[in-house]
Amino acid sequence: MTTVKDMSSDALIDSIIKERIRKLNQNSIDIEHDLPFLVADTRRIFRQHERWLQCLPHITPFYAVKCNSDVRLLRYLARLGVGFDCASWGEMKLVLDLGVDPTRIIFAHPCKAVSALQMATRRGVPRTTFDNVDELEKIKNYAPSLRLLLRIYADDATALVSLGNKFGAPLDTTKALLLKAKDLGLTVEGVSFHVGSGASSADTFVTAVQNAQRVFQQGQQLGFNMHVLDVGGGFQDSNFEQMALTLQQTIEKEFPPSTQVIAEPGRYYARSFYTAACKVIARRKQIGQDRLTHTDMLYLNDGIYGCFMNAVAENEIYCPILVRRGTASDPERETGEHRYSVWGPTCDGLDCIAKEATMDCEIKVGDWVKFENMGSYTVATSTQFNGFPNRYDIIYVDDHLPLRWDREITASSKRIRSEAVL
């Protein structure tokens, strides 16, 4: 008998998707049959964590909760010893309610609401960031016990999402900000930066670390105990080893070993966690003159207002993969290369998942397709536009058995069964 441990991650996920579709087909007119679903594999998170420990053993990861706030993911990361980068009242509460020690949280948002500052202080979150004078005065008035990191400007022009256009103090302002913090009697203990989400230029990390070292010197000259460096996020699965090596070497060159270095990876951990399964709810075959210049069109039960917002926000290229019903050939399905544009279910003309996707056979209404690497900025950014729900059934996989878990069920209302480190 084949066990979960004996199966590869891809094979197991395919098996779970097919079984889920088989059960849905037993009642094909039920609304559940027309909703997308996700399969989550914690083993992929564990493998990413092993890579982190191997490549960046001296940098403590604080997972960016905004990327994917799935309670099961957060709880699993907590068991691995990962910290948490929270940017709001809600994210801090979510993590703290899981029983995570508040010292494992950084409130990493330079511009915060007063209520969030007060909550951080009340619940024992020790550290936050700032990049402007008004924020310092706000912290002085409402949360003076928080320890501070000065967030400096950094920006990778090749990043999927730029953050330098919104946050980060320019270098010609850092000394004035440190002086203001000193005048207010606040505690600055280090520097943070973020090169952008999905960065690809290692040189940007080099420049940011070198700039952080200069600001460290400014702080030390003013009497601050500068000992924390937060290198932010931007890590991608595809170039992680290269970026990590450059970052580690630059830190070793610029900072003493006693420096506490942390980071805020998000998509690095979460991207491979989900595989999405979507149903083809409609198809438009081109006829007339359009068939000579336009591809046929597929309409799925999820789109950019659901889990595919990155098609717009980051120009991500999505590649659907047909979930085959069996090994036998389908005599009623055309074989050979077929090209389609792929669309979401809403009435919005912007709701395009892929302008062109090449499949190795004909795709029909009622087929299911899967999309890999759907764990980052997917469910977290989904909406209910046009009346389509953003509730996703998630099937979780561990080394023992798959478990179904509805996103609306909280940790407090049902015992989680698969939390052990793999």
BAGU-373466 format. One record per residue (C-alpha): residue number from 1; chain; x, y, z. Coordinates in nm, 3 decimals. Layout:
<pt NUM A <X Y Z>>
...
***
This chain:
<pt 1 A <0.000 0.000 0.000>>
<pt 2 A <0.137 0.342 -0.096>>
<pt 3 A <0.151 0.589 0.191>>
<pt 4 A <0.168 0.968 0.189>>
<pt 5 A <0.536 0.949 0.278>>
<pt 6 A <0.603 0.731 -0.026>>
<pt 7 A <0.449 0.977 -0.272>>
<pt 8 A <0.616 1.284 -0.413>>
<pt 9 A <0.457 1.617 -0.330>>
<pt 10 A <0.335 1.670 -0.688>>
<pt 11 A <0.189 1.320 -0.716>>
<pt 12 A <0.014 1.350 -0.383>>
<pt 13 A <-0.139 1.684 -0.470>>
<pt 14 A <-0.259 1.551 -0.806>>
<pt 15 A <-0.418 1.255 -0.631>>
<pt 16 A <-0.598 1.480 -0.381>>
<pt 17 A <-0.726 1.712 -0.655>>
<pt 18 A <-0.864 1.421 -0.856>>
<pt 19 A <-1.033 1.271 -0.551>>
<pt 20 A <-1.189 1.606 -0.463>>
<pt 21 A <-1.321 1.644 -0.820>>
<pt 22 A <-1.457 1.287 -0.813>>
<pt 23 A <-1.658 1.368 -0.500>>
<pt 24 A <-1.780 1.697 -0.643>>
<pt 25 A <-1.900 1.517 -0.956>>
<pt 26 A <-2.136 1.314 -0.742>>
<pt 27 A <-2.354 1.624 -0.717>>
<pt 28 A <-2.265 1.830 -1.020>>
<pt 29 A <-2.542 2.089 -0.971>>
<pt 30 A <-2.434 2.187 -0.618>>
<pt 31 A <-2.271 2.529 -0.586>>
<pt 32 A <-1.958 2.370 -0.438>>
<pt 33 A <-1.899 2.210 -0.775>>
<pt 34 A <-1.849 2.554 -0.927>>
<pt 35 A <-1.608 2.692 -0.665>>
<pt 36 A <-1.227 2.673 -0.685>>
<pt 37 A <-1.032 2.502 -0.410>>
<pt 38 A <-0.674 2.483 -0.288>>
<pt 39 A <-0.435 2.212 -0.174>>
<pt 40 A <-0.170 2.314 0.079>>
<pt 41 A <0.144 2.113 0.148>>
<pt 42 A <0.337 2.195 0.468>>
<pt 43 A <0.627 1.979 0.352>>
<pt 44 A <0.712 2.249 0.098>>
<pt 45 A <0.730 2.505 0.378>>
<pt 46 A <0.968 2.283 0.567>>
<pt 47 A <1.194 2.246 0.264>>
<pt 48 A <1.205 2.624 0.222>>
<pt 49 A <1.297 2.665 0.587>>
<pt 50 A <1.580 2.415 0.549>>
<pt 51 A <1.715 2.616 0.256>>
<pt 52 A <1.699 2.932 0.464>>
<pt 53 A <1.890 2.777 0.752>>
<pt 54 A <2.153 2.646 0.512>>
<pt 55 A <2.203 2.969 0.316>>
<pt 56 A <2.135 3.234 0.584>>
<pt 57 A <2.207 3.061 0.917>>
<pt 58 A <2.280 3.389 1.097>>
<pt 59 A <1.967 3.574 0.982>>
<pt 60 A <1.645 3.510 1.174>>
<pt 61 A <1.337 3.506 0.945>>
<pt 62 A <1.028 3.701 1.050>>
<pt 63 A <0.757 3.582 0.810>>
<pt 64 A <0.560 3.865 0.644>>
<pt 65 A <0.204 3.781 0.748>>
<pt 66 A <0.048 4.001 0.477>>
<pt 67 A <0.167 3.755 0.212>>
<pt 68 A <-0.060 3.475 0.334>>
<pt 69 A <-0.231 3.487 0.673>>
<pt 70 A <-0.355 3.127 0.668>>
<pt 71 A <-0.375 3.020 1.033>>
<pt 72 A <-0.239 2.675 0.956>>
<pt 73 A <0.062 2.824 0.780>>
<pt 74 A <0.129 3.067 1.065>>
<pt 75 A <0.101 2.797 1.327>>
<pt 76 A <0.335 2.570 1.134>>
<pt 77 A <0.594 2.846 1.091>>
<pt 78 A <0.570 2.920 1.461>>
<pt 79 A <0.653 2.556 1.533>>
<pt 80 A <0.960 2.591 1.310>>
<pt 81 A <1.079 2.886 1.522>>
<pt 82 A <1.013 3.155 1.263>>
<pt 83 A <0.924 3.507 1.383>>
<pt 84 A <0.651 3.725 1.235>>
<pt 85 A <0.651 4.059 1.053>>
<pt 86 A <0.314 4.219 1.127>>
<pt 87 A <0.195 4.542 0.969>>
<pt 88 A <-0.142 4.602 1.136>>
<pt 89 A <-0.357 4.562 1.445>>
<pt 90 A <-0.527 4.261 1.286>>
<pt 91 A <-0.208 4.079 1.193>>
<pt 92 A <-0.062 4.121 1.541>>
<pt 93 A <-0.382 3.990 1.701>>
<pt 94 A <-0.393 3.694 1.463>>
<pt 95 A <-0.039 3.586 1.553>>
<pt 96 A <-0.068 3.658 1.925>>
<pt 97 A <-0.394 3.464 1.948>>
<pt 98 A <-0.202 3.158 1.828>>
<pt 99 A <0.003 3.176 2.145>>
<pt 100 A <0.316 3.317 1.982>>
<pt 101 A <0.540 3.505 2.223>>
<pt 102 A <0.518 3.879 2.143>>
<pt 103 A <0.898 3.904 2.137>>
<pt 104 A <0.883 3.702 1.814>>
<pt 105 A <0.690 3.982 1.640>>
<pt 106 A <0.819 4.298 1.477>>
<pt 107 A <0.560 4.567 1.402>>
<pt 108 A <0.728 4.648 1.072>>
<pt 109 A <0.522 4.937 0.941>>
<pt 110 A <0.673 5.288 0.930>>
<pt 111 A <0.332 5.465 0.936>>
<pt 112 A <0.092 5.325 1.194>>
<pt 113 A <-0.247 5.403 1.346>>
<pt 114 A <-0.251 5.506 1.712>>
<pt 115 A <-0.473 5.212 1.806>>
<pt 116 A <-0.220 4.970 1.658>>
<pt 117 A <0.068 5.135 1.847>>
<pt 118 A <-0.123 5.109 2.172>>
<pt 119 A <-0.211 4.747 2.108>>
<pt 120 A <0.153 4.660 2.036>>
<pt 121 A <0.258 4.816 2.366>>
<pt 122 A <-0.026 4.657 2.560>>
<pt 123 A <0.042 4.307 2.424>>
<pt 124 A <0.421 4.326 2.464>>
<pt 125 A <0.538 4.355 2.103>>
<pt 126 A <0.884 4.504 2.156>>
<pt 127 A <0.988 4.668 1.830>>
<pt 128 A <0.863 4.880 1.542>>
<pt 129 A <0.997 5.090 1.255>>
<pt 130 A <0.980 5.458 1.156>>
<pt 131 A <1.096 5.681 0.871>>
<pt 132 A <0.962 6.029 0.951>>
<pt 133 A <0.940 6.293 1.224>>
<pt 134 A <0.563 6.273 1.274>>
<pt 135 A <0.587 5.901 1.344>>
<pt 136 A <0.846 5.966 1.614>>
<pt 137 A <0.621 6.219 1.784>>
<pt 138 A <0.327 5.978 1.764>>
<pt 139 A <0.536 5.699 1.918>>
<pt 140 A <0.651 5.935 2.194>>
<pt 141 A <0.290 6.020 2.280>>
<pt 142 A <0.134 5.675 2.262>>
<pt 143 A <0.401 5.402 2.274>>
<pt 144 A <0.729 5.544 2.411>>
<pt 145 A <0.850 5.206 2.537>>
<pt 146 A <0.876 5.058 2.187>>
<pt 147 A <1.230 5.003 2.059>>
<pt 148 A <1.283 5.149 1.714>>
<pt 149 A <1.446 5.067 1.383>>
<pt 150 A <1.500 5.351 1.137>>
<pt 151 A <1.379 5.236 0.798>>
<pt 152 A <1.601 5.375 0.524>>
<pt 153 A <1.533 5.407 0.154>>
<pt 154 A <1.614 5.108 -0.065>>
<pt 155 A <1.467 5.014 -0.399>>
<pt 156 A <1.535 4.743 -0.656>>
<pt 157 A <1.414 4.874 -0.990>>
<pt 158 A <1.365 4.514 -1.106>>
<pt 159 A <1.144 4.414 -0.810>>
<pt 160 A <0.793 4.288 -0.881>>
<pt 161 A <0.650 4.549 -0.640>>
<pt 162 A <0.840 4.864 -0.549>>
<pt 163 A <0.828 4.985 -0.188>>
<pt 164 A <1.082 5.267 -0.207>>
<pt 165 A <0.818 5.493 -0.360>>
<pt 166 A <0.621 5.474 -0.034>>
<pt 167 A <0.858 5.408 0.255>>
<pt 168 A <1.218 5.467 0.360>>
<pt 169 A <1.407 5.771 0.482>>
<pt 170 A <1.663 5.912 0.234>>
<pt 171 A <2.021 5.908 0.362>>
<pt 172 A <2.039 6.285 0.384>>
<pt 173 A <1.760 6.277 0.646>>
<pt 174 A <1.869 5.991 0.872>>
<pt 175 A <2.091 6.194 1.104>>
<pt 176 A <1.814 6.449 1.164>>
<pt 177 A <1.569 6.169 1.241>>
<pt 178 A <1.810 6.009 1.487>>
<pt 179 A <1.862 6.346 1.656>>
<pt 180 A <1.485 6.389 1.686>>
<pt 181 A <1.450 6.043 1.841>>
<pt 182 A <1.724 6.129 2.090>>
<pt 183 A <1.557 6.460 2.181>>
<pt 184 A <1.231 6.273 2.245>>
<pt 185 A <1.403 6.019 2.467>>
<pt 186 A <1.317 5.726 2.242>>
<pt 187 A <1.527 5.413 2.195>>
<pt 188 A <1.667 5.348 1.848>>
<pt 189 A <1.848 5.017 1.827>>
<pt 190 A <1.905 4.963 1.459>>
<pt 191 A <1.817 5.004 1.092>>
<pt 192 A <1.574 4.836 0.855>>
<pt 193 A <1.522 4.843 0.479>>
<pt 194 A <1.319 4.661 0.215>>
<pt 195 A <1.447 4.641 -0.143>>
<pt 196 A <1.103 4.554 -0.285>>
<pt 197 A <0.881 4.250 -0.314>>
<pt 198 A <1.023 3.991 -0.551>>
<pt 199 A <1.365 4.147 -0.597>>
<pt 200 A <1.620 4.018 -0.846>>
<pt 201 A <1.921 4.251 -0.820>>
<pt 202 A <2.178 4.137 -0.565>>
<pt 203 A <2.357 4.473 -0.600>>
<pt 204 A <2.059 4.644 -0.438>>
<pt 205 A <2.114 4.437 -0.124>>
<pt 206 A <2.483 4.537 -0.126>>
<pt 207 A <2.401 4.907 -0.147>>
<pt 208 A <2.130 4.884 0.119>>
<pt 209 A <2.357 4.704 0.367>>
<pt 210 A <2.636 4.956 0.310>>
<pt 211 A <2.393 5.244 0.366>>
<pt 212 A <2.262 5.077 0.681>>
<pt 213 A <2.617 5.059 0.814>>
<pt 214 A <2.657 5.435 0.768>>
<pt 215 A <2.337 5.497 0.962>>
<pt 216 A <2.459 5.261 1.235>>
<pt 217 A <2.762 5.484 1.272>>
<pt 218 A <2.542 5.793 1.296>>
<pt 219 A <2.336 5.632 1.568>>
<pt 220 A <2.637 5.515 1.764>>
<pt 221 A <2.785 5.865 1.755>>
<pt 222 A <2.464 5.990 1.917>>
<pt 223 A <2.484 5.731 2.192>>
<pt 224 A <2.235 5.474 2.064>>
<pt 225 A <2.315 5.104 2.110>>
<pt 226 A <2.283 5.013 1.743>>
<pt 227 A <2.281 4.634 1.722>>
<pt 228 A <1.980 4.523 1.508>>
<pt 229 A <1.979 4.507 1.127>>
<pt 230 A <1.654 4.421 0.949>>
<pt 231 A <1.721 4.337 0.583>>
<pt 232 A <1.352 4.315 0.495>>
<pt 233 A <1.211 4.087 0.227>>
<pt 234 A <1.226 4.053 -0.149>>
<pt 235 A <1.353 3.694 -0.153>>
<pt 236 A <1.235 3.472 -0.436>>
<pt 237 A <1.254 3.097 -0.473>>
<pt 238 A <1.415 3.117 -0.817>>
<pt 239 A <1.725 3.317 -0.720>>
<pt 240 A <1.742 3.262 -0.346>>
<pt 241 A <2.085 3.102 -0.322>>
<pt 242 A <2.250 3.375 -0.531>>
<pt 243 A <2.085 3.659 -0.339>>
<pt 244 A <2.152 3.496 -0.004>>
<pt 245 A <2.522 3.449 -0.076>>
<pt 246 A <2.567 3.814 -0.177>>
<pt 247 A <2.370 3.937 0.123>>
<pt 248 A <2.558 3.720 0.371>>
<pt 249 A <2.897 3.818 0.236>>
<pt 250 A <2.811 4.189 0.246>>
<pt 251 A <2.683 4.171 0.605>>
<pt 252 A <2.997 3.989 0.717>>
<pt 253 A <3.207 4.260 0.556>>
<pt 254 A <3.014 4.559 0.694>>
<pt 255 A <2.891 4.447 1.038>>
<pt 256 A <3.046 4.276 1.342>>
<pt 257 A <2.933 3.921 1.432>>
<pt 258 A <2.751 4.056 1.738>>
<pt 259 A <2.492 4.229 1.519>>
<pt 260 A <2.145 4.078 1.543>>
<pt 261 A <2.025 4.034 1.184>>
<pt 262 A <1.663 3.962 1.096>>
<pt 263 A <1.468 3.949 0.770>>
<pt 264 A <1.105 3.963 0.655>>
<pt 265 A <1.055 3.692 0.390>>
<pt 266 A <0.700 3.641 0.266>>
<pt 267 A <0.661 3.490 -0.079>>
<pt 268 A <0.981 3.287 -0.027>>
<pt 269 A <0.801 3.075 0.229>>
<pt 270 A <0.442 3.092 0.106>>
<pt 271 A <0.456 3.079 -0.274>>
<pt 272 A <0.476 2.701 -0.315>>
<pt 273 A <0.235 2.630 -0.027>>
<pt 274 A <-0.087 2.633 -0.233>>
<pt 275 A <-0.185 2.462 -0.555>>
<pt 276 A <-0.512 2.597 -0.696>>
<pt 277 A <-0.773 2.392 -0.879>>
<pt 278 A <-1.017 2.582 -1.102>>
<pt 279 A <-1.307 2.464 -1.316>>
<pt 280 A <-1.365 2.566 -1.676>>
<pt 281 A <-1.718 2.706 -1.651>>
<pt 282 A <-1.745 2.830 -2.011>>
<pt 283 A <-1.562 2.828 -2.343>>
<pt 284 A <-1.587 3.054 -2.644>>
<pt 285 A <-1.462 2.903 -2.968>>
<pt 286 A <-1.387 3.166 -3.227>>
<pt 287 A <-1.595 3.154 -3.543>>
<pt 288 A <-1.610 3.371 -3.849>>
<pt 289 A <-1.314 3.598 -3.919>>
<pt 290 A <-1.207 3.602 -3.553>>
<pt 291 A <-1.092 3.242 -3.571>>
<pt 292 A <-0.808 3.351 -3.800>>
<pt 293 A <-0.664 3.612 -3.562>>
<pt 294 A <-0.794 3.532 -3.212>>
<pt 295 A <-0.745 3.238 -2.980>>
<pt 296 A <-1.033 3.048 -2.825>>
<pt 297 A <-1.132 3.167 -2.478>>
<pt 298 A <-1.167 2.976 -2.149>>
<pt 299 A <-1.358 3.114 -1.851>>
<pt 300 A <-1.269 2.981 -1.507>>
<pt 301 A <-1.444 2.997 -1.170>>
<pt 302 A <-1.170 3.221 -1.029>>
<pt 303 A <-0.990 3.525 -1.164>>
<pt 304 A <-0.799 3.843 -1.085>>
<pt 305 A <-1.056 3.950 -0.825>>
<pt 306 A <-0.991 3.618 -0.655>>
<pt 307 A <-0.656 3.443 -0.632>>
<pt 308 A <-0.507 3.583 -0.955>>
<pt 309 A <-0.459 3.951 -0.866>>
<pt 310 A <-0.087 3.915 -0.941>>
<pt 311 A <-0.170 3.899 -1.310>>
<pt 312 A <-0.236 4.272 -1.277>>
<pt 313 A <-0.020 4.373 -0.979>>
<pt 314 A <0.297 4.190 -1.082>>
<pt 315 A <0.237 4.084 -1.444>>
<pt 316 A <0.269 3.724 -1.337>>
<pt 317 A <0.244 3.466 -1.614>>
<pt 318 A <0.002 3.190 -1.516>>
<pt 319 A <0.026 2.846 -1.676>>
<pt 320 A <-0.281 2.624 -1.636>>
<pt 321 A <-0.229 2.249 -1.629>>
<pt 322 A <-0.514 2.018 -1.725>>
<pt 323 A <-0.623 1.778 -1.451>>
<pt 324 A <-0.670 1.463 -1.654>>
<pt 325 A <-0.955 1.238 -1.555>>
<pt 326 A <-0.765 0.919 -1.622>>
<pt 327 A <-0.483 0.763 -1.817>>
<pt 328 A <-0.701 0.654 -2.104>>
<pt 329 A <-0.722 0.878 -2.408>>
<pt 330 A <-1.044 1.069 -2.471>>
<pt 331 A <-1.161 1.002 -2.826>>
<pt 332 A <-1.393 1.306 -2.813>>
<pt 333 A <-1.111 1.545 -2.720>>
<pt 334 A <-0.888 1.693 -2.991>>
<pt 335 A <-0.520 1.625 -2.934>>
<pt 336 A <-0.224 1.841 -3.021>>
<pt 337 A <-0.134 2.197 -2.932>>
<pt 338 A <-0.424 2.427 -2.849>>
<pt 339 A <-0.388 2.795 -2.756>>
<pt 340 A <-0.634 2.976 -2.531>>
<pt 341 A <-0.676 3.304 -2.353>>
<pt 342 A <-0.786 3.240 -1.994>>
<pt 343 A <-1.042 3.459 -1.816>>
<pt 344 A <-1.201 3.490 -1.474>>
<pt 345 A <-1.576 3.463 -1.401>>
<pt 346 A <-1.663 3.832 -1.355>>
<pt 347 A <-1.815 4.070 -1.607>>
<pt 348 A <-1.504 4.289 -1.602>>
<pt 349 A <-1.297 4.296 -1.920>>
<pt 350 A <-0.982 4.335 -1.708>>
<pt 351 A <-1.042 3.994 -1.554>>
<pt 352 A <-0.785 3.812 -1.767>>
<pt 353 A <-0.565 3.547 -1.607>>
<pt 354 A <-0.353 3.474 -1.913>>
<pt 355 A <-0.360 3.636 -2.255>>
<pt 356 A <-0.226 3.318 -2.408>>
<pt 357 A <-0.179 2.970 -2.265>>
<pt 358 A <-0.067 2.674 -2.470>>
<pt 359 A <-0.222 2.337 -2.382>>
<pt 360 A <-0.128 2.000 -2.526>>
<pt 361 A <-0.489 1.912 -2.608>>
<pt 362 A <-0.838 2.060 -2.634>>
<pt 363 A <-0.990 2.198 -2.313>>
<pt 364 A <-1.364 2.160 -2.263>>
<pt 365 A <-1.633 2.305 -2.039>>
<pt 366 A <-1.637 2.111 -1.712>>
<pt 367 A <-1.263 2.038 -1.719>>
<pt 368 A <-1.051 2.130 -1.420>>
<pt 369 A <-0.708 2.292 -1.444>>
<pt 370 A <-0.451 2.343 -1.171>>
<pt 371 A <-0.209 2.628 -1.106>>
<pt 372 A <0.107 2.574 -0.905>>
<pt 373 A <0.281 2.820 -0.671>>
<pt 374 A <-0.038 2.996 -0.562>>
<pt 375 A <0.051 3.062 -0.197>>
<pt 376 A <0.159 3.427 -0.198>>
<pt 377 A <-0.067 3.729 -0.239>>
<pt 378 A <-0.359 3.517 -0.362>>
<pt 379 A <-0.628 3.447 -0.103>>
<pt 380 A <-0.488 3.740 0.096>>
<pt 381 A <-0.590 3.986 -0.177>>
<pt 382 A <-0.910 3.818 -0.297>>
<pt 383 A <-1.242 4.007 -0.309>>
<pt 384 A <-1.613 3.938 -0.350>>
<pt 385 A <-1.647 4.156 -0.657>>
<pt 386 A <-1.946 4.081 -0.878>>
<pt 387 A <-2.092 3.857 -0.607>>
<pt 388 A <-1.837 3.579 -0.643>>
<pt 389 A <-1.731 3.444 -0.303>>
<pt 390 A <-1.374 3.461 -0.178>>
<pt 391 A <-1.412 3.160 0.048>>
<pt 392 A <-1.175 2.883 -0.055>>
<pt 393 A <-1.187 2.530 0.074>>
<pt 394 A <-0.830 2.428 0.152>>
<pt 395 A <-0.714 2.068 0.178>>
<pt 396 A <-0.405 2.044 0.396>>
<pt 397 A <-0.140 1.778 0.347>>
<pt 398 A <0.109 1.648 0.599>>
<pt 399 A <0.309 1.327 0.639>>
<pt 400 A <0.011 1.139 0.772>>
<pt 401 A <-0.309 1.224 0.586>>
<pt 402 A <-0.481 1.510 0.405>>
<pt 403 A <-0.727 1.712 0.612>>
<pt 404 A <-1.004 1.937 0.485>>
<pt 405 A <-1.017 2.276 0.650>>
<pt 406 A <-1.254 2.561 0.575>>
<pt 407 A <-1.100 2.908 0.592>>
<pt 408 A <-1.388 3.027 0.807>>
<pt 409 A <-1.310 2.776 1.082>>
<pt 410 A <-1.074 2.933 1.335>>
<pt 411 A <-0.808 2.771 1.547>>
<pt 412 A <-1.023 2.827 1.854>>
<pt 413 A <-1.320 2.634 1.718>>
<pt 414 A <-1.152 2.320 1.591>>
<pt 415 A <-0.841 2.132 1.700>>
<pt 416 A <-0.561 2.127 1.446>>
<pt 417 A <-0.425 1.780 1.391>>
<pt 418 A <-0.117 1.817 1.173>>
<pt 419 A <0.123 2.056 1.342>>
<pt 420 A <0.423 1.837 1.408>>
<pt 421 A <0.748 1.936 1.242>>
<pt 422 A <0.804 1.702 0.951>>
***
